Amino acid sequence: MRRWLLPLLLLSVACAYSSSESGTVQGGLDVLMNETPAVLKGKRVGFITNQTAVASDGTSAIDMLHSNEDFELVALFSPEHGIRGAAAEGEDVSSAVDRATGLPIHSLYGESRKPTPEMLEGIDALIFDIQDIGSRTYTYISTMALAMEAAADAGIPFVVLDRPNPIGGSIVEGNMLDTAFATFVGMYPIPVRHGMTVGELARLFNDRFGIGADLTVVPVAGWERDEWFDETGLPWINPSPNIRSLAAATHYPGTVFLEGTNLSEGRGTARPFEQTGAPWLDADSIVAEMNAMKLPGVRFDRVDIEVDSAAARYPGQVIPGVRLVTTDRAAYRPVRTGILLIDAIYRLHKDEWEWRVSHFDRLAGTDQLRLAIESGDLTRLLDEWDADAARFREIRTPFLLY
């Protein structure tokens, strides 16, 4: 099929199963269960998934695919946090057996992060269905990219069951990753907030970055680019242990950079990625400075943060903190906001400040952000990042489905 026809075909499939039939947006899983793509019929299928893969009525995708008579589900693959989403960040996930179906679960966050030839023995096609949150640093899209490479190597089809970008598909923000800093928390030169669905990213990765898989995207039905997750009617399931709400996902593209400092990023507290603090933080001064900036769509509240996890920073302490509260999410720019917050704290607390240099740079996809904060030349860099985002909006256009 000619490449230029593919977006039209995908969109026609989505329109054929519109949200008007059910009163809610329909994810790719619902669309697939309505009509199985020909590429899967009669195949032995491996399924890359986790707890977020449910139908619009909350039914588990594993159960639905296991009962699908058009193909045979023979293996499961789990990303970071495991197939149930319970493992902590960075914790190795072991392979196992699914108690409900008896199927093997191959870990893609342990000894290997890419399906091996041994894992793919007896598998004729791979399906991917995981809810992403719209940030380059979230590892599920790296799992998808590596699995696409494995499928291309094995000569088997790769099918993505698409889902909405929960923080919308209209806003693009942040720098294009420098490939010298490519890691599992950022493999390709895309912005921090890319504004794409996983299906659209799969098309981009496959074509622009040369994966070359036999790719099919089963599109979302009834979703508009400017819709946020709470406007879809779909059930919210925490995509990882510390993304516990749409609010956390909204702030995450900017507050994730806190991981590369000695500030708390909110893990071990009631609101991960919505607040930050440290025992030495002059939170009152920072709140006053940040609110004086009058950044669009956000305010800053002074809070005391109780850290109740021994695995988090400053365990067992109540620390002075700053909470970010979205007031207009259409205007809010979390990447710029998170960076300006880090910069303000750095300038006030240079004696207490510590970088986790390698981690901060890999999250930023460059060492230039850290160096700009240290040199006081942040304004120029943020202008360059805005130009990066504008350039990416043009790059991504051929790969958009909605």
Secondary structure, DSSP 8 states (H G I E B T S, - for coil): --GGGHHHHHHHHHHHT-GGGTTS-B-HHHHHHHS--GGGTT-EEEEEE-TT-B-TT--BHHHHHHT-TTSEEEEEEE-TTTTTT-S-TT-----EE-TTT--EEEESSSS-SS--TTTTTT--EEEEE----SBTT-THHHHHHHHHHHHHHHT-EEEEE----TT-SS--BS----GGG-BTTB-SS--SB----HHHHHHHHHHHT----EEEEE--BS--TT--GGGS------SBTTB-SHHHHHHHHHHGGGGGBSSB-STTSSSTTTEEE-TT--HHHHHHHHHHTT-TTEEEEEEEEE---TTSSSTT-EEEEEEEEES-TTT--HHHHHHHHHHHHHHH-TTT--B-HHHHHHHHTSSHHHHHHHHT-HHHHHHHHHHHHHHHHHHHGGG---
